[in-house]
Amino acid sequence: MERPSGGGITSGGQVVSFARPPVVEVVAGLVFSDYPAELTVFLSAFWTEELRREFPSLQLQPPYTPPEEQFDDRIVPAVSFQLGATFPAPRLWAAAEDGQELVQLQADWLAHNWRKVKPDGEYDRWEARRAALTRTYDALKDYLTGSGIAMPQIRQCEVTYVNHISLEGMPEGHGAVGSFLKGQEVLSRLGNVEQLTLQTSYKIDTGTRPVGRLHVKLNPALDASGKPVYVLELTARSAPATMDLETALSFLDSGRNAINNAFMGLTTESAHQRWGFEG
């Protein structure tokens, strides 16, 4: 993992590609501020009039409260809380017919998900995720403008990659962390590892100041068939700032590069070979 002198993780680097990547979900999202109170009603109408044909399945989910990244040497909270006099509006999940694509709509949150819902599902790469988020943002902006509602201001953005790392064929089960994770020699000094849980964060630097933060989580789990896997989740989230769409997309590109750097820095070459590393 490449590190600058400031101690953070860099957002540059080459494109990383695998023939059989372990990624099962990618989320690219925008956080809004200064949104009107009636926006939730218009989001429902936006789905009905603009998204329903492509995303016919609609579900109500609990609201997502995006954490706000701080860089003033305070402890970064793992959970954020939001207090208010009114019950928070639900989040709309609009899914494609096959369930692979998903749009999340909330007054202060817009996101596009790709999900691997079938074993042979193939990730369509970052460029498609970026383009999908851009199309939905532009469509929402046009719809709100046509309805006499100003588009909310983007305040933060984030991108998340979720990976399911198979341990199939490894009798140690969750103890086989060395099959994909670097640093096994350190972890094994106390004995054989039974399972590992990891959570850490890094500032994303430009060389002069942090522009965001990368969060890494690793947890043992079982797949749908009950076999042991590790879930490796990497999220790059920008620092809070007023930004336009192009600025947000630029950070998402940098965040995705930081995720690539972290993924390659944390995982072993033998695992890269199993996943079909293409450069």
N, C-alpha and C positions, 0 to 999 in steps of 0.2 A: 504494500500500500504506500503510495507516494505521499510524502509529508513535506510541507514547506517549513521554513524556519520558525514560523509563528505557532506551530504546534497543531494546526488544523489539518483537514483533509483537502486536497486540491480538487477542483471541478473540471480540470482539463484531462486530456487523455484520448487514446484511440477508441474507436467503436469496437465493442466486444460482441462476438457472435458465436452461438453454439447451434449445432444441428439439432440437438435434443435438450434444450434448456430446461432447468427444473422449475421455471416460473409458472405459476398457476393463476396469478392475478396481477394486473397493473392498474393503478388508479392515478389519474391526473386531475387535480382540483384547484379551484379558485375560491378564495375567501373574500366576502364583500363586507363593506361598512356603509353607513349612511343610507340604508335601504328604507323605503316607505312602509308603513305598517300594513297597507293593503296588498303588498307584493305577493303574499302567499296565495291569495285568491287568484291573481293573475298567473301564477305558476301552474295552478291546476288547469286553467283555461289554455295555457300555452301547450301543455301536454295534449289536451283534447284536440286542439286545432292544428298543431304543428308537428308533434312527435308521435302521435298515436299510431299512425300507419307503419312507421319503422320500429316503434317500441310499444307494442300493443298491450303488454302486461304491466299493470300498475299495482304497487304495494305501498302501504304506509309503514314507515319505519320510525323508530325513535330519532329525535333530532341529533345531529352531530355537532358537537361544540369544538371547533378547531382550536388546538392549543396555540398560544401566542409565544413565539420565541423571544427571549430577552437576552441581552448581552451586556448587562451591567454588574456581572459577578454575583448575582443572586442565585440561589438554588433554583434549578429549573424544575417546576412541578411536573409530576408524572400525570396528574389528572387536573383538568381545569374545571372550574365551577362557574355557573352563571345564575345569578339570582334575579328574580323579577316578579312583578305583581301578577302577570298573566301566565297561563300554562303555555309552554313552548309549542309552536306549530310542528306537526310531524314532517318528516323528510319523505319526499316522493321518490320511489324507486321505479323507473320506467325501463323495462327489460325488453330486448328483442325476442322474437318468437323462439329462437333456439337457446335463449338465456345467456349467450356468450357476451353480448354487449349490454351495458347498463348505463343509464343516465341518472344521476342523483340531483334532485332539485330541492332547494331550501332557500329561504329568504337571504341567508348570508353564506350560501355554499352551493357551488355548481361543480359537478365532477363527472368524469367519464371513466367507466371501468371496462376492462377486458377480463373475462374469466374463462378458465379452461374447464368446461363443463363435461367434456367427453375425453376419454383416454387418448384419442388420436387428435385432439384439438391442437392446432398449431398457432403459436403466438405470431401476430402479424406485425410485430416490430414497432419501435418507438415512433417513427414517422407517422404511422397510421393513428396512434393514440393522440399525438399532438394535433393532427388534422381533425380528428373527431371532436376534440375539445373546442378547437377554434370554430368549427361549423356550428356547434350547439350554442356557443357564446354569441356568435354573430346572429344566429336565428333568434335567440332570446332578446338581444338588444333591439333588433328590428321589430319584434313583436311588441315589446314594451314601449318603444318609441311611437309605434303606430297607435298604441292605446293611451298615449299621453302620459306615460310613466318614464321617468329618467332611469337609465341603467345604473345600478349601484356601482360604487367605486371599488375597484379591486384593492385589497389591503394586504393580502398574503396569498401564497400559492404553495402547493406541495405535490410531490410525486412519490408513490409507494410501489415497490416491487415485493410480491410475496412468492417465496419459493418453497416447494415441498421436496425435500431431499430424501430420496429413497435409501433405505438400509437393507434392501432385499438381498438375500444370500449371505448376510453377515450374522453369524450365530450370536455375536455379542449384543445384538439389538441396539438399543439406545447408547450402549457403551462404545459403539463403533464410531465415535466422533472423529477419530483420527483418519477415517476413510474420506473425509471431505474438509475437515477444519485444520488449519495450521496451528502449531503450538501444542501438539499432543505430548511431546516430550516433557513440557512443563506441567501439563495437567496430570500426567501419570506419576509424578514424583511421590504422591501419597498412596499410590496403588492404582488398580484398574478403575477407570471411570465407569460408573454405573449409568449416569445420564448427566446432561449438562443443560443449564439455563443461563442465558447471557443477555444482558442489556447494557448498552453503552451509547455514548453520543460524542460527536466531533463537530467542531466549528468548521463551516465551509468558508475557506479564505480565498480572497482575490489577490493576496500579497500585501494589501494595506489594511483591510478591515474585514471582519466576518460579514458575509451576505446571507447566511442561513446556517442551518444545523442539520447534520445527518444523524439519524437515530437507527440503531441496529438492535434487533431483538432475535434471539434464537431460543426456541422452546421445543421440547420433545412432544410428540403427538402420535396418534394412530390415524392411518388413512381410512377410507370408506370400507375397506376389507379387513380392518383390524391389524394391519401390519405397521410396525414402527417406522416413523419418519421424523425428520426434524423440519420445523417451520422456521425459515429464515426470512425475516421481514426487514426491509430497508426503506426508510422514509427520509427524503430531503425536503425540508420546509424552509421557506424564505424568511428573512427578517421582516417585521412589519414595516410597511411603507406604502405611500400612495403610488400606484403604478398603473400604466395602461396595459392593454393586452400584450403588446409586443414585448414589454419589459418582463411581464410575467412569464411569457413563453421562453424568453431568453434564460430566465432563472431555471425554469423546468428543464431546459436543455442542459444547463450546467449541473443541476441536481441529478439528472439521469447519469451524467458523466461521473459525478461523485459516487453514485451508487455502483457504477461499473468498477471504479477504482477500488472501492471497499470490497465488493464481491470477489474480485480477482485477488485482492490482498489477503482476504480471510480464508479462501478455499485453496485446496491443494491441486497440484498439477495432475495427479492421478484422477481426481474428480473431474477436472477439465476434460481429460481424455474420454472419460465415460460419457460426458455430456456432448461430445463431438465438437471440441473447440475448433473454430474456423478462423480465428484471428481477430 
